[in-house]
C-alpha cells in the first residue's frame, strides 16, 4: 500500500487495523473469523483421519521392517536375488578397486591369502545411525555405545482407533549385561484440536505430553548416574569423613526418563528447551529414522538432509539480501524528487 505522496506505509497491527474499520465491516470480519474457526475444526478432523491412515499403512510396512530386523541381526541371510542392487556409486567403487588391485598385485602374490571374515548380520547398524545423525550423536555418550550395540530394532506403534491420539517408540534389545528389559518405550501423547483460547494458532497435531519407562538396570551398570565422593569436615571436632553419593550423569538413556512439565505448567528455560528438543527427537525417529534407517546407515539420507538445509539457507540469504536492498532503496528515496 502506498499513500498519495509515494511513501510506503508501514504495516499496522491487526488490533489497530480492526479498530479503523467501519462498524458494519468489522461485523462482517467477525463472521469470517467464525468461518475460520470452523475451517480449523475441519482441519483437525482431517489430521485425525491422517493418523488413522498412518496406523493402517504401518501394518503394511511392518513385515518389511521385520525382514529388515532379521537381516540386521543375522537371523536370516538374504538371497542373491534380494541382494541385487546397482548404483552409480558402485561403479565408482569398482573402478577404484580395479586400480587398487593392479597397484598391489605384486604384494598380493607374496602374501598368503587369508579367509575373509564374515560378520553376523550388519554389526552396529543402529549405533552407526546414532553416531551419524547430529541430533542423536549430541545425546550419545561413550558409555552408551557398548549398550547400543545390543539394539536390534526401533519400531513405531500408533494408538488404536477410539483411543487418544499418540504414538510409541519401541527400542528392542537383545539380552545384554546392562539391563533386563527386552524393550524400552517412549510414548508421545498428541492432540489434534484447536485451542479454544487461540483457535487460529492451530497448525496440525501437537505433542502435549510424553511418558518414558523404568529401566531395570543390573547392579552397577546404570549409566544415567555416577558415583562421586565428597569430603566433609566436622565443624566442632574438625574430623574429616568421605561421603559417597550418586548424581545424574549425561546419557542417551535419560531419553526414557524425560523432564515432566509441572502441574501449574511453569518451567524454567532449560527445562522448556529440553522438552522442545525431546518432542523434536521423537518426531525425527518417527518420520525419518525408522522409515529410512538403511539410508541413514549408508549416509545417503544425511546428504539429502544437508542439501535441503543448504537450499533453505540459500532462500533465507536471498530474502535477507532483498530486505537489505529494500532498505537501501528507502535510504536513497528523496521525497522532494
TORKOL-4160 file (C-alpha; in steps of 0.2 Angstrom, whole numbers, padded with zeros to 4 digits, m for minus):
337
<pt num="1" X="0000" Y="0000" Z="0000"/>
<pt num="2" X="0006" Y="0017" Z="m0004"/>
<pt num="3" X="0000" Y="0034" Z="0001"/>
<pt num="4" X="m0003" Y="0049" Z="m0011"/>
<pt num="5" X="0014" Y="0055" Z="m0008"/>
<pt num="6" X="0023" Y="0039" Z="m0014"/>
<pt num="7" X="0030" Y="0034" Z="0003"/>
<pt num="8" X="0027" Y="0016" Z="0008"/>
<pt num="9" X="0016" Y="0014" Z="0024"/>
<pt num="10" X="0022" Y="0003" Z="0037"/>
<pt num="11" X="0011" Y="m0012" Z="0042"/>
<pt num="12" X="m0001" Y="m0009" Z="0056"/>
<pt num="13" X="m0005" Y="m0022" Z="0070"/>
<pt num="14" X="m0021" Y="m0031" Z="0067"/>
<pt num="15" X="m0029" Y="m0023" Z="0083"/>
<pt num="16" X="m0026" Y="m0006" Z="0075"/>
<pt num="17" X="m0032" Y="m0012" Z="0058"/>
<pt num="18" X="m0048" Y="m0018" Z="0066"/>
<pt num="19" X="m0051" Y="m0003" Z="0076"/>
<pt num="20" X="m0050" Y="0008" Z="0060"/>
<pt num="21" X="m0064" Y="m0002" Z="0051"/>
<pt num="22" X="m0081" Y="0004" Z="0050"/>
<pt num="23" X="m0093" Y="m0004" Z="0062"/>
<pt num="24" X="m0103" Y="m0013" Z="0048"/>
<pt num="25" X="m0087" Y="m0020" Z="0040"/>
<pt num="26" X="m0080" Y="m0026" Z="0057"/>
<pt num="27" X="m0096" Y="m0035" Z="0060"/>
<pt num="28" X="m0093" Y="m0045" Z="0043"/>
<pt num="29" X="m0075" Y="m0048" Z="0048"/>
<pt num="30" X="m0081" Y="m0056" Z="0064"/>
<pt num="31" X="m0092" Y="m0068" Z="0053"/>
<pt num="32" X="m0077" Y="m0073" Z="0043"/>
<pt num="33" X="m0067" Y="m0077" Z="0059"/>
<pt num="34" X="m0081" Y="m0088" Z="0064"/>
<pt num="35" X="m0080" Y="m0097" Z="0047"/>
<pt num="36" X="m0061" Y="m0098" Z="0050"/>
<pt num="37" X="m0064" Y="m0107" Z="0067"/>
<pt num="38" X="m0075" Y="m0120" Z="0058"/>
<pt num="39" X="m0061" Y="m0122" Z="0045"/>
<pt num="40" X="m0049" Y="m0126" Z="0059"/>
<pt num="41" X="m0061" Y="m0139" Z="0066"/>
<pt num="42" X="m0062" Y="m0147" Z="0049"/>
<pt num="43" X="m0043" Y="m0147" Z="0048"/>
<pt num="44" X="m0042" Y="m0156" Z="0065"/>
<pt num="45" X="m0053" Y="m0170" Z="0059"/>
<pt num="46" X="m0043" Y="m0171" Z="0043"/>
<pt num="47" X="m0027" Y="m0174" Z="0054"/>
<pt num="48" X="m0036" Y="m0187" Z="0064"/>
<pt num="49" X="m0040" Y="m0197" Z="0048"/>
<pt num="50" X="m0022" Y="m0195" Z="0043"/>
<pt num="51" X="m0017" Y="m0203" Z="0059"/>
<pt num="52" X="m0029" Y="m0217" Z="0055"/>
<pt num="53" X="m0021" Y="m0219" Z="0038"/>
<pt num="54" X="m0004" Y="m0219" Z="0046"/>
<pt num="55" X="m0009" Y="m0233" Z="0058"/>
<pt num="56" X="m0017" Y="m0243" Z="0043"/>
<pt num="57" X="m0001" Y="m0242" Z="0032"/>
<pt num="58" X="0010" Y="m0245" Z="0047"/>
<pt num="59" X="0003" Y="m0263" Z="0047"/>
<pt num="60" X="0008" Y="m0264" Z="0029"/>
<pt num="61" X="0026" Y="m0258" Z="0032"/>
<pt num="62" X="0029" Y="m0269" Z="0047"/>
<pt num="63" X="0033" Y="m0285" Z="0038"/>
<pt num="64" X="0046" Y="m0276" Z="0028"/>
<pt num="65" X="0053" Y="m0269" Z="0044"/>
<pt num="66" X="0053" Y="m0286" Z="0052"/>
<pt num="67" X="0063" Y="m0293" Z="0037"/>
<pt num="68" X="0075" Y="m0278" Z="0040"/>
<pt num="69" X="0077" Y="m0283" Z="0058"/>
<pt num="70" X="0081" Y="m0301" Z="0053"/>
<pt num="71" X="0094" Y="m0296" Z="0041"/>
<pt num="72" X="0102" Y="m0284" Z="0053"/>
<pt num="73" X="0103" Y="m0296" Z="0067"/>
<pt num="74" X="0109" Y="m0310" Z="0055"/>
<pt num="75" X="0093" Y="m0321" Z="0059"/>
<pt num="76" X="0091" Y="m0324" Z="0040"/>
<pt num="77" X="0103" Y="m0322" Z="0026"/>
<pt num="78" X="0095" Y="m0313" Z="0011"/>
<pt num="79" X="0095" Y="m0322" Z="m0006"/>
<pt num="80" X="0106" Y="m0317" Z="m0021"/>
<pt num="81" X="0091" Y="m0310" Z="m0029"/>
<pt num="82" X="0086" Y="m0300" Z="m0014"/>
<pt num="83" X="0104" Y="m0293" Z="m0013"/>
<pt num="84" X="0104" Y="m0287" Z="m0031"/>
<pt num="85" X="0107" Y="m0268" Z="m0031"/>
<pt num="86" X="0116" Y="m0257" Z="m0044"/>
<pt num="87" X="0120" Y="m0238" Z="m0042"/>
<pt num="88" X="0132" Y="m0226" Z="m0049"/>
<pt num="89" X="0142" Y="m0226" Z="m0033"/>
<pt num="90" X="0145" Y="m0244" Z="m0035"/>
<pt num="91" X="0153" Y="m0241" Z="m0052"/>
<pt num="92" X="0165" Y="m0228" Z="m0045"/>
<pt num="93" X="0170" Y="m0241" Z="m0031"/>
<pt num="94" X="0173" Y="m0255" Z="m0044"/>
<pt num="95" X="0184" Y="m0243" Z="m0054"/>
<pt num="96" X="0194" Y="m0238" Z="m0038"/>
<pt num="97" X="0195" Y="m0257" Z="m0033"/>
<pt num="98" X="0202" Y="m0261" Z="m0051"/>
<pt num="99" X="0216" Y="m0248" Z="m0049"/>
<pt num="100" X="0220" Y="m0254" Z="m0031"/>
<pt num="101" X="0221" Y="m0272" Z="m0036"/>
<pt num="102" X="0233" Y="m0268" Z="m0050"/>
<pt num="103" X="0244" Y="m0257" Z="m0039"/>
<pt num="104" X="0245" Y="m0271" Z="m0025"/>
<pt num="105" X="0246" Y="m0287" Z="m0036"/>
<pt num="106" X="0264" Y="m0290" Z="m0033"/>
<pt num="107" X="0262" Y="m0289" Z="m0014"/>
<pt num="108" X="0246" Y="m0300" Z="m0015"/>
<pt num="109" X="0257" Y="m0314" Z="m0023"/>
<pt num="110" X="0270" Y="m0313" Z="m0009"/>
<pt num="111" X="0257" Y="m0314" Z="0005"/>
<pt num="112" X="0247" Y="m0329" Z="0010"/>
<pt num="113" X="0229" Y="m0327" Z="0006"/>
<pt num="114" X="0218" Y="m0326" Z="0022"/>
<pt num="115" X="0200" Y="m0330" Z="0023"/>
<pt num="116" X="0189" Y="m0315" Z="0023"/>
<pt num="117" X="0179" Y="m0313" Z="0040"/>
<pt num="118" X="0160" Y="m0314" Z="0038"/>
<pt num="119" X="0152" Y="m0305" Z="0052"/>
<pt num="120" X="0134" Y="m0309" Z="0058"/>
<pt num="121" X="0121" Y="m0298" Z="0050"/>
<pt num="122" X="0125" Y="m0280" Z="0050"/>
<pt num="123" X="0135" Y="m0276" Z="0065"/>
<pt num="124" X="0132" Y="m0260" Z="0075"/>
<pt num="125" X="0118" Y="m0255" Z="0062"/>
<pt num="126" X="0108" Y="m0244" Z="0074"/>
<pt num="127" X="0124" Y="m0237" Z="0084"/>
<pt num="128" X="0131" Y="m0231" Z="0067"/>
<pt num="129" X="0115" Y="m0222" Z="0064"/>
<pt num="130" X="0115" Y="m0214" Z="0081"/>
<pt num="131" X="0133" Y="m0208" Z="0078"/>
<pt num="132" X="0130" Y="m0201" Z="0061"/>
<pt num="133" X="0115" Y="m0191" Z="0065"/>
<pt num="134" X="0119" Y="m0175" Z="0074"/>
<pt num="135" X="0103" Y="m0174" Z="0083"/>
<pt num="136" X="0106" Y="m0191" Z="0091"/>
<pt num="137" X="0125" Y="m0190" Z="0092"/>
<pt num="138" X="0123" Y="m0175" Z="0103"/>
<pt num="139" X="0114" Y="m0186" Z="0116"/>
<pt num="140" X="0126" Y="m0201" Z="0114"/>
<pt num="141" X="0140" Y="m0203" Z="0127"/>
<pt num="142" X="0155" Y="m0215" Z="0126"/>
<pt num="143" X="0147" Y="m0226" Z="0139"/>
<pt num="144" X="0131" Y="m0228" Z="0130"/>
<pt num="145" X="0139" Y="m0236" Z="0114"/>
<pt num="146" X="0143" Y="m0253" Z="0121"/>
<pt num="147" X="0124" Y="m0254" Z="0126"/>
<pt num="148" X="0118" Y="m0248" Z="0109"/>
<pt num="149" X="0127" Y="m0262" Z="0101"/>
<pt num="150" X="0114" Y="m0273" Z="0108"/>
<pt num="151" X="0100" Y="m0263" Z="0100"/>
<pt num="152" X="0091" Y="m0274" Z="0087"/>
<pt num="153" X="0077" Y="m0263" Z="0081"/>
<pt num="154" X="0067" Y="m0247" Z="0083"/>
<pt num="155" X="0048" Y="m0248" Z="0080"/>
<pt num="156" X="0034" Y="m0235" Z="0079"/>
<pt num="157" X="0017" Y="m0240" Z="0086"/>
<pt num="158" X="0001" Y="m0229" Z="0083"/>
<pt num="159" X="m0014" Y="m0228" Z="0095"/>
<pt num="160" X="m0028" Y="m0239" Z="0092"/>
<pt num="161" X="m0045" Y="m0232" Z="0085"/>
<pt num="162" X="m0055" Y="m0224" Z="0098"/>
<pt num="163" X="m0040" Y="m0221" Z="0109"/>
<pt num="164" X="m0032" Y="m0203" Z="0112"/>
<pt num="165" X="m0020" Y="m0199" Z="0098"/>
<pt num="166" X="m0002" Y="m0205" Z="0102"/>
<pt num="167" X="0012" Y="m0215" Z="0095"/>
<pt num="168" X="0025" Y="m0226" Z="0104"/>
<pt num="169" X="0043" Y="m0228" Z="0100"/>
<pt num="170" X="0049" Y="m0246" Z="0105"/>
<pt num="171" X="0068" Y="m0249" Z="0106"/>
<pt num="172" X="0071" Y="m0268" Z="0105"/>
<pt num="173" X="0087" Y="m0275" Z="0113"/>
<pt num="174" X="0095" Y="m0292" Z="0113"/>
<pt num="175" X="0099" Y="m0300" Z="0130"/>
<pt num="176" X="0114" Y="m0290" Z="0137"/>
<pt num="177" X="0124" Y="m0287" Z="0153"/>
<pt num="178" X="0117" Y="m0269" Z="0157"/>
<pt num="179" X="0098" Y="m0271" Z="0160"/>
<pt num="180" X="0084" Y="m0284" Z="0160"/>
<pt num="181" X="0072" Y="m0275" Z="0148"/>
<pt num="182" X="0069" Y="m0283" Z="0131"/>
<pt num="183" X="0060" Y="m0267" Z="0125"/>
<pt num="184" X="0062" Y="m0249" Z="0131"/>
<pt num="185" X="0047" Y="m0237" Z="0127"/>
<pt num="186" X="0043" Y="m0219" Z="0125"/>
<pt num="187" X="0025" Y="m0214" Z="0122"/>
<pt num="188" X="0021" Y="m0197" Z="0114"/>
<pt num="189" X="0003" Y="m0191" Z="0118"/>
<pt num="190" X="m0004" Y="m0179" Z="0105"/>
<pt num="191" X="m0020" Y="m0168" Z="0102"/>
<pt num="192" X="m0027" Y="m0163" Z="0086"/>
<pt num="193" X="m0040" Y="m0149" Z="0090"/>
<pt num="194" X="m0039" Y="m0130" Z="0090"/>
<pt num="195" X="m0036" Y="m0121" Z="0107"/>
<pt num="196" X="m0052" Y="m0113" Z="0112"/>
<pt num="197" X="m0042" Y="m0098" Z="0118"/>
<pt num="198" X="m0032" Y="m0096" Z="0102"/>
<pt num="199" X="m0040" Y="m0107" Z="0088"/>
<pt num="200" X="m0031" Y="m0098" Z="0074"/>
<pt num="201" X="m0014" Y="m0104" Z="0080"/>
<pt num="202" X="m0019" Y="m0122" Z="0075"/>
<pt num="203" X="m0007" Y="m0130" Z="0063"/>
<pt num="204" X="m0010" Y="m0148" Z="0065"/>
<pt num="205" X="m0007" Y="m0161" Z="0079"/>
<pt num="206" X="0005" Y="m0157" Z="0093"/>
<pt num="207" X="0013" Y="m0167" Z="0106"/>
<pt num="208" X="0006" Y="m0162" Z="0123"/>
<pt num="209" X="0015" Y="m0175" Z="0134"/>
<pt num="210" X="0026" Y="m0190" Z="0135"/>
<pt num="211" X="0030" Y="m0205" Z="0146"/>
<pt num="212" X="0046" Y="m0215" Z="0147"/>
<pt num="213" X="0049" Y="m0231" Z="0155"/>
<pt num="214" X="0058" Y="m0239" Z="0170"/>
<pt num="215" X="0074" Y="m0247" Z="0165"/>
<pt num="216" X="0079" Y="m0262" Z="0176"/>
<pt num="217" X="0097" Y="m0259" Z="0177"/>
<pt num="218" X="0109" Y="m0273" Z="0183"/>
<pt num="219" X="0119" Y="m0268" Z="0198"/>
<pt num="220" X="0132" Y="m0256" Z="0195"/>
<pt num="221" X="0128" Y="m0254" Z="0176"/>
<pt num="222" X="0116" Y="m0239" Z="0177"/>
<pt num="223" X="0125" Y="m0226" Z="0165"/>
<pt num="224" X="0112" Y="m0212" Z="0169"/>
<pt num="225" X="0120" Y="m0209" Z="0186"/>
<pt num="226" X="0138" Y="m0208" Z="0193"/>
<pt num="227" X="0145" Y="m0210" Z="0210"/>
<pt num="228" X="0155" Y="m0196" Z="0217"/>
<pt num="229" X="0165" Y="m0194" Z="0233"/>
<pt num="230" X="0165" Y="m0179" Z="0244"/>
<pt num="231" X="0175" Y="m0175" Z="0260"/>
<pt num="232" X="0165" Y="m0167" Z="0274"/>
<pt num="233" X="0174" Y="m0158" Z="0289"/>
<pt num="234" X="0165" Y="m0158" Z="0306"/>
<pt num="235" X="0163" Y="m0140" Z="0312"/>
<pt num="236" X="0166" Y="m0144" Z="0330"/>
<pt num="237" X="0179" Y="m0159" Z="0331"/>
<pt num="238" X="0187" Y="m0155" Z="0314"/>
<pt num="239" X="0187" Y="m0173" Z="0309"/>
<pt num="240" X="0185" Y="m0177" Z="0290"/>
<pt num="241" X="0174" Y="m0190" Z="0283"/>
<pt num="242" X="0171" Y="m0196" Z="0265"/>
<pt num="243" X="0153" Y="m0196" Z="0259"/>
<pt num="244" X="0148" Y="m0206" Z="0243"/>
<pt num="245" X="0133" Y="m0201" Z="0233"/>
<pt num="246" X="0125" Y="m0204" Z="0216"/>
<pt num="247" X="0122" Y="m0189" Z="0205"/>
<pt num="248" X="0114" Y="m0188" Z="0187"/>
<pt num="249" X="0125" Y="m0192" Z="0173"/>
<pt num="250" X="0124" Y="m0187" Z="0154"/>
<pt num="251" X="0117" Y="m0202" Z="0144"/>
<pt num="252" X="0106" Y="m0206" Z="0129"/>
<pt num="253" X="0096" Y="m0217" Z="0141"/>
<pt num="254" X="0090" Y="m0202" Z="0150"/>
<pt num="255" X="0078" Y="m0201" Z="0135"/>
<pt num="256" X="0067" Y="m0214" Z="0144"/>
<pt num="257" X="0066" Y="m0203" Z="0160"/>
<pt num="258" X="0061" Y="m0186" Z="0152"/>
<pt num="259" X="0058" Y="m0170" Z="0160"/>
<pt num="260" X="0040" Y="m0168" Z="0165"/>
<pt num="261" X="0030" Y="m0151" Z="0165"/>
<pt num="262" X="0025" Y="m0146" Z="0182"/>
<pt num="263" X="0006" Y="m0146" Z="0186"/>
<pt num="264" X="0005" Y="m0127" Z="0185"/>
<pt num="265" X="0013" Y="m0128" Z="0168"/>
<pt num="266" X="0028" Y="m0117" Z="0174"/>
<pt num="267" X="0045" Y="m0122" Z="0168"/>
<pt num="268" X="0062" Y="m0114" Z="0168"/>
<pt num="269" X="0071" Y="m0110" Z="0151"/>
<pt num="270" X="0082" Y="m0125" Z="0152"/>
<pt num="271" X="0068" Y="m0137" Z="0155"/>
<pt num="272" X="0057" Y="m0129" Z="0141"/>
<pt num="273" X="0072" Y="m0131" Z="0129"/>
<pt num="274" X="0074" Y="m0150" Z="0135"/>
<pt num="275" X="0055" Y="m0153" Z="0132"/>
<pt num="276" X="0055" Y="m0145" Z="0115"/>
<pt num="277" X="0071" Y="m0155" Z="0110"/>
<pt num="278" X="0063" Y="m0171" Z="0116"/>
<pt num="279" X="0047" Y="m0168" Z="0105"/>
<pt num="280" X="0058" Y="m0164" Z="0090"/>
<pt num="281" X="0068" Y="m0180" Z="0093"/>
<pt num="282" X="0053" Y="m0191" Z="0095"/>
<pt num="283" X="0046" Y="m0184" Z="0078"/>
<pt num="284" X="0063" Y="m0187" Z="0070"/>
<pt num="285" X="0063" Y="m0205" Z="0075"/>
<pt num="286" X="0045" Y="m0207" Z="0069"/>
<pt num="287" X="0046" Y="m0198" Z="0052"/>
<pt num="288" X="0064" Y="m0201" Z="0047"/>
<pt num="289" X="0075" Y="m0213" Z="0056"/>
<pt num="290" X="0063" Y="m0228" Z="0057"/>
<pt num="291" X="0056" Y="m0227" Z="0039"/>
<pt num="292" X="0073" Y="m0224" Z="0031"/>
<pt num="293" X="0085" Y="m0232" Z="0043"/>
<pt num="294" X="0096" Y="m0240" Z="0029"/>
<pt num="295" X="0099" Y="m0223" Z="0021"/>
<pt num="296" X="0105" Y="m0215" Z="0037"/>
<pt num="297" X="0116" Y="m0230" Z="0040"/>
<pt num="298" X="0124" Y="m0228" Z="0022"/>
<pt num="299" X="0124" Y="m0209" Z="0024"/>
<pt num="300" X="0113" Y="m0206" Z="0009"/>
<pt num="301" X="0099" Y="m0198" Z="0019"/>
<pt num="302" X="0111" Y="m0187" Z="0028"/>
<pt num="303" X="0116" Y="m0180" Z="0011"/>
<pt num="304" X="0098" Y="m0177" Z="0007"/>
<pt num="305" X="0095" Y="m0168" Z="0024"/>
<pt num="306" X="0111" Y="m0157" Z="0021"/>
<pt num="307" X="0105" Y="m0152" Z="0003"/>
<pt num="308" X="0088" Y="m0147" Z="0010"/>
<pt num="309" X="0096" Y="m0137" Z="0024"/>
<pt num="310" X="0108" Y="m0128" Z="0011"/>
<pt num="311" X="0093" Y="m0125" Z="0000"/>
<pt num="312" X="0083" Y="m0117" Z="0014"/>
<pt num="313" X="0099" Y="m0107" Z="0019"/>
<pt num="314" X="0101" Y="m0100" Z="0002"/>
<pt num="315" X="0082" Y="m0095" Z="0001"/>
<pt num="316" X="0085" Y="m0086" Z="0018"/>
<pt num="317" X="0100" Y="m0077" Z="0011"/>
<pt num="318" X="0091" Y="m0071" Z="m0004"/>
<pt num="319" X="0077" Y="m0064" Z="0007"/>
<pt num="320" X="0090" Y="m0055" Z="0018"/>
<pt num="321" X="0098" Y="m0048" Z="0003"/>
<pt num="322" X="0081" Y="m0042" Z="m0004"/>
<pt num="323" X="0077" Y="m0034" Z="0013"/>
<pt num="324" X="0094" Y="m0025" Z="0013"/>
<pt num="325" X="0090" Y="m0020" Z="m0005"/>
<pt num="326" X="0074" Y="m0013" Z="0001"/>
<pt num="327" X="0082" Y="m0003" Z="0015"/>
<pt num="328" X="0095" Y="0004" Z="0003"/>
<pt num="329" X="0081" Y="0010" Z="m0008"/>
<pt num="330" X="0072" Y="0018" Z="0006"/>
<pt num="331" X="0088" Y="0027" Z="0011"/>
<pt num="332" X="0091" Y="0034" Z="m0007"/>
<pt num="333" X="0072" Y="0039" Z="m0008"/>
<pt num="334" X="0071" Y="0058" Z="m0010"/>
<pt num="335" X="0054" Y="0065" Z="m0006"/>
<pt num="336" X="0057" Y="0081" Z="m0015"/>
<pt num="337" X="0061" Y="0072" Z="m0031"/>
